[in-house]
Amino acid sequence: MMMKSPVLSARKWKKHLKQFWPLYLFLLPALLDVIIFRYAPMYGLQIAFRDFKIRKGFWGSEWVGLEHFIKFVNAPNFWQLLRNTLSLSVKSLLWGFPVPVILALMLNEIRSSKIKRVVQTITYAPHFLSMVAMVGLINLVLARETGLINHLLVALGFERKNFLIMPSAYQPIYILSGIWQEAGWGSIIYLAALTSVDLQMLEAAQIDGANRFQKIWYIDIPSILPTIVIMLIMRSGSLLSVGYEKVLLLQNDMIRDVSEVISTYNYRMGILQGKYSYTTAIGLFNSVINGIILLAVNKISNIVTETSLW
């Protein structure tokens, strides 16, 4: 078998680049963004293995190896942090992941374009609220004396409750508010996938007497199943990456034992106490575990459904 000449390949590449250079020019800003803001900061990961001192810089700081990782794993609250993080993340995934799929299937069944646009606008709107506004709204609705929920409880003959300081209420509040905020926005990709459903199959099913539920179950869901699986794999790869903003804003001393997660602990240690090496090690630990989970779920998905990221 004859091998292609490197010179010929180079000539073809030059010709290709000369022909399509405007497209590569449009790609350049995105490429620079990835290099500058994604790959360049990885240089700083070395401080996870050093006793970093700002005045000494990266290379002047003492190398300590895995000391910070061992310190975190041996920390008195390590298992509590891991349990809280996984509990919040897994429950958010189990309860929150199916909702955008169901919403997309319901929206797809609306025949009136006007009603469909109204519903989409209402469900998409919460996504654009800032986290501070979101938590402020939660506080208003759940306030003990003036909140809407407590007014309803009193009207039904129950006593007022301060949900915001109840440990048992913290996770439901976090999960339900997250579903409300992101369900509409998350349904967009499934609505796009539903546009590829074969209309001839739907017409044939209707002729055979299939009702709406049967068409959804036997045609729509199987058609978008690869998209669902891909989104599930991607969500599974961030199980330990619970954002600290919402957790921190909802947190108070009465519920700290159930609300403190790895990201809020990292914020307190890094930003408030200046333990940069320690918190970088925690962040790297998070990323490695997330990467392992992503690889495992992707492999399982490939075996079970023959659908995977690679």
N, C-alpha and C positions, 0 to 999 in steps of 0.2 A: 504494500500500500504506500503510495507516494504521500509524503508530508507536504503541507502547504508551506510555501516560502514565507518567512517572516517579513521580507521586504514587500511581497505582494500584499500581505495582510495589512502592513503599515500604509501602503498606498490606498487600499480599500477604505481604511479608517479615515485617512485624510480626505478622501473623496466624500465619504459619508458625513464627516464633520463640516466640510465646505458646503454641502447641500442642506444640512439641517441645523446650521449654527444658530439661527434665531430661536429654535426650540430649546437648545441647550442654554442659551442666554436667559430665557425665561426660567429655566430650572436652577440657575446659579444662585438667586437669593435664598431659595429653600435649602440648597446644599450648604451655603455659608452659614445659615441659621443652625443647621445640624452640627456643623463642625465647630462653630464658635460657642454655642450654648449647650450642646450635648456632649461632644467629645473632648473639647478643650478643658472643661471643668474636671474631667476624670484625672487630670494631673494632680489635683488636690487630694485624691483618695489616699495618697501615701501618708497623710497625717493620721490616718486610722492606725498606722503601724509605728507612729512616732509620738513622743511626748512633746506635742507642738507648742512652741512659744513664738508669739508674734515677732518679737524683736530678733529672734534667731532665724526666722524664716523656715522654709521647708527643709532644706538640706542641713541647716545648722542645728535643728532640733534632734534630740536623742532618739535613736531607733529602739523601740521596745517590743517589736514583733506583735504577738497576739495578746499582749497584756490587757488591752482595753476590751477585747472580745471576751476574754475569760472573766474579767471584772463584771461585765454586763450579765453574762450567763449565771454567775455566782451571786448576783445582786439579790437581796432579800425579797424584792418585789418582782423578780423576773417572771416567775410562773403566773403571778397575778396579771401582769401586763400582757403576757402572751395569751392567757385565757380570755381576758377582756377583749383584746384585739380580735382574736379568732371568733369569739362568740358574736361580737358586733358585726364583723365582716361576713361570716358564714350566714347568719340570720338575714342580713341585708340582701345577700345573694339569693337565698332560698325564697324569701318573700318578695323581693323587689324585681328579680330577673324576669319572672313570667308576666308581670303586669304590662310592660311595653308591648310584648308579643300579643297578649289578649286585646289590648287597646287598639293595636294596629289591625287585628282581624275584625274588630267591631267597626272601626272607622271604614275599613274596606267594604263593609256591607251597607254603609249609608249611601243611598242612591241620590239624594238631594245634595248637589254640590254646595249650595248655600249653607245648609245645616252642617255639612262636613267641614267647611272652612271655619264656621263659628266654633265648633267643637275643638278643632285643631288649634285655633288661636287661644282658646281658654286653657287647654291642656299644655300648650307650649309655653305660655306666659310665665309660670313659676320658675322655669329654668333660668330666666334672665334676672331674677332677684339676686341681689348680693347676699352673701351668707349672713352678714350682720342684720340686714333687713328681714331675712328669713327667720332668724332666731328671735328677733324683736317681735315678729308676728306670732311666733309660737308662744312667747311670753304673754302677749296680749290675750290670746285665745285661752290659755291655761291658767291665767292669773286667778288666785284664790277668791278674791273679793269682786273683781270686775270682769273676769273671763267668761266667754260665751259658754264654755263647757260646764262651768260651775253653776251658771244661771240655769242651764238645762237640768242639771242634777237637782237643784233646789225645786224647780218646777215639777219634777217627777217624784219629789218627796224624799230625796236623799240629802245627806250632809255635804257641805263643801269640802273639797280636798285640795291640798297643795301638791299638785302632781310634780312640780318642778324640783321638789326635795324628796320625792319618793324613789328609793333605789329600784323598786320593782317596775316603776313607770318609765325609767330612763330609756331603756332599749326600745320599747314600743314607740315612744315619742320620736326617737332618733330615726328609726326605720320607717315609720309611717310618714313622717315629714319628708324623708328622702324620696319615698315613692311618689308622693304628691308633687314634689319639685321636679323630678327627672323622668317620670313615666311618659309624659307627652313627647318630650325631646327624644327619648330613647326609642320611641315608636317610629321615628322617621325612617330609619334604615330598614325596618321590617315592611313598612308601607312601600318603600322603593323595591324591595325584593318581591312583594306581591304583584307588582306590575308585570313581572315576568311569568306569571302563571298562565298556562296554556288555556286560552278562551274556548278552544274546541273541546277540551276535556270538560270544562264547566257546562258547555251547552249539551254535550253528550250525557253528562250526569243528570242534567235537568230533564232531558227527554226520557231518561230511565226512571224518573220519578224521585230523584234524590232531593231532600229538603236542604235548607241552608246549613244546618248543623252538619249534615253528612258531607256536603261539598267542602266545608271548612276542614272537617276532620280527615277526609280521604284525599283531598286535592290541594287546598291552600297550605295546610301545615306541612305535608311532605315536600311541597315545592320550596318552602322557605327554611326547611330543616337544616340544610348546610349553613345558611346564614346564622341561624340560632346557635348551632354548635360552635361556629367560629367566634361569635360574640361571647359565648359561655367560656370558651378557652381563654379569651383575652381577659375576661373578668376574673377568672380563677388565678391568673398570673399576678393579681394585685391584692391577694387576700390579706396580707399584712400591711398594706398601704392605706390604712384608714386616715383620711385627712384630719389634721388637728384643729382646723378652724371651728367647725361646727361643734366638735366634742368640747373644745375649750370654752366656747361661748355658752354652752348649755351646762357646763360643769359648775358645781359649788361644793362646799365642804361636806354637805350631808350625803352626797352621792359619789364622792371621789373614789371610793373603793371599787365601785362597779363601772365608773366612767373613765378612769385613767387608762389610757392605751399607750402603745409604744411611741406614737407620734407626739402626743402631749408630753410624755416623759422626756422625749428627745428635745422638745422645745424648751422645757424648764432647765434641763442640764446644759444645753448649748447656748441659747439666747440669754437666759437669765443668770446662769452661773458661769458661762464662758468656758465650759469643758469641751473645746472644739474637737480634740482627738477622740475623746470618749464618744461623743455624739456622731462623729463621722463613722466610727466603728459600728455603732448601732444602725446607722443608715445603710452601711454596706452589708451588715448581717441581714437586714430586711430584704435588700435587693437580691442577695444570694438565695435566701429561702423562697422568695417569690419566683425567682428563675427556676429553681428546682421543681416547685409546684407546677409552673407553666409547662416545663418539659414533660412531667409525669402526666398531667391532664391531656396534653397534646398527643402523647403516645397512646394513652388509653382510648382517646377519641378515635385515633387512626385505626386501632384494632377493632373497636366496637362498631363505629359508624363509617369508617373509611373516609372520614373528613378530618382534616387537620390543617394547621398553619403551614406546615412544610412536610 
